Amino acid sequence: MKLERARNSGWLFVVIGAINIVAAVNFGLQSDARGQWAAVVAIAVGVVAVCLIVFGITRILAGQAALRRFEDEHGADAGKQAPIT
């Protein structure tokens, strides 16, 4: 359960980073009309977006590696509930 939570939160960071990229592009496109501050905000939001995406991918890969180690130690079906009959 904890391993799945780490992987899912990694995907959440990637999605939030992608949304921030859209916001950065929006601020960048409005920088001429709104002035120099919009360009500065666009750069800051873009940097945050890249950091979030890198962090999310790192969590996804770390979660997959941990799951692989767990399955190697305990077997491929370890931790899964047996079907109720």
N, C-alpha and C positions, 0 to 999 in steps of 0.2 A: 504494500500500500504506500509506504513512504517513497519507494522508488518510482512508482507511478506519479505520485504527487510532484516529485522533482522534475520529471519529464514534462508533465502538464504545465507546471509553472514556467518551464523553459519556453514552451510554445506561447504562453501568455506574454512573456517578455518580447518574443519575436513579433507578435501581433501588435503590441503597444508600440514597439519601435517602428513598425511599418506605418502605423497611424501618425506617428511623429514625423516620419519622412514626408507624408502628404501635407502635414501642417507646415513643415519647413519650406516645401516647394510653394505653398500658398503664400507664406510670408515673403518668400523671395520674389514671387511675381508681383506682389503689392509694394515692394520696396520703393519703386519709382514714385508711385502715387502717395505713399504714406511717409516717405522720408527715409533717412539713414537708419533710424532705429529699427525699422522692419527688417532690414538686411542683417543687422546685428542679431536680432531675435531669430531670424532664419538660420543663421550659422549656429547659434547656441542650440536650437531645437534639433538641427541636423546632427550635431555632435552627440547630443543625448540619445538620439535615435540610433545612431551607429553603436554606441555603448550598450544600449538595451538589447539590440539584436545580437551583438557578440556575446553578451552575458547569457542571453537565452539559448543560443546555440551551444555554448559551453555547458549549460545545465542539461540540455538534451543529451549531448554526447556523454557527459559524466553519468547521467542516469542510465543510459544504455550500457555503458561499461560496467556499472555496479550491478545491473540486472544480469549481464553476462557472467560476472564473477559469482553471483549468487546461484545461478543455474549450474555453473560448473561445479560448485561445492555441494549442492544439494540435489541436483538432478533437474531436468527440464520441466517436470511437472510439480516441483516443490512449491509450496505456498498457494497452490490452487485448490479450491474446494472440490471435493469429490461430488459427483452428481448425487442428488437425493433420489433414492428409489423407493 
